[in-house]
Amino acid sequence: MTHILQQPAYDSSDRIRVSKIMCSVSLEHAESFKILLASRNFTSAISLLRLQFESLVRGMWVLYAASDTALRKLTADLTEESQKRANNLPMLSEMIKQLEGKAPKNAIDPILEFKEYSWKPLSSYVHGGLHAIDRHSKGYPLDILIQALKASNGVNGLVAIFASVLTGQSDLTKDVYRSLEEYSDCFQMKVEIAL
């Protein structure tokens, strides 16, 4: 998947550049998820799934919905003052709301589906809620771990599609869709990890 990020971007605009960076951050979280899973640090791994998803959404929001002012906040050099200004950028729900009607429907629908089924349980893991306490103390059933892995792969698939769009190479995007179809048994967007 990283080979897609190595492709030249469609242009050198800040929107494309920051969106591409967010794709890379999302993939980093996905790789870390798998390392933690292999290390049997399941609570931390599942928590990273939320960060992986948020990075993708931020990248999409930057491209399709962020105002020029918001984009300037994200591209400023990191200082104490610029950090304070960037603290009031929209959170996930607001970014998704702003994406609706601006991003292509086939891009926003899986984002909405993931949020509907996964956001609350993932937030519980991140914030030390019931999911984290129960699973960490009683153990993780294999089906939950497989579901989380497939969900991470699903977010990676969305990242691959989005990153290919950032290149402007429609043939590359078609190749990504073909790969996702070919390996569809490895992907899942509905993560009902609450069970």
Secondary structure, 3 states (H helix, E strand, C coil): CHHHHCCCCCCCCHHHHHHHHHHHHHHHHHHHHHHHHHCCCHHHHHHHHHHHHHHHHHHHHHHHCCCHHHHHHHHCCCCHHHHHHHCCCCCHHHHHHHHCCCCCHHHHHHHHHHHHHHHHHHHHHHCCCHHHHHHHHHCCCHHHHHHHHHHHHHHHHHHHHHHHHHHCCHHHHHHHHHHHHHCHHHCCCCCCCCC
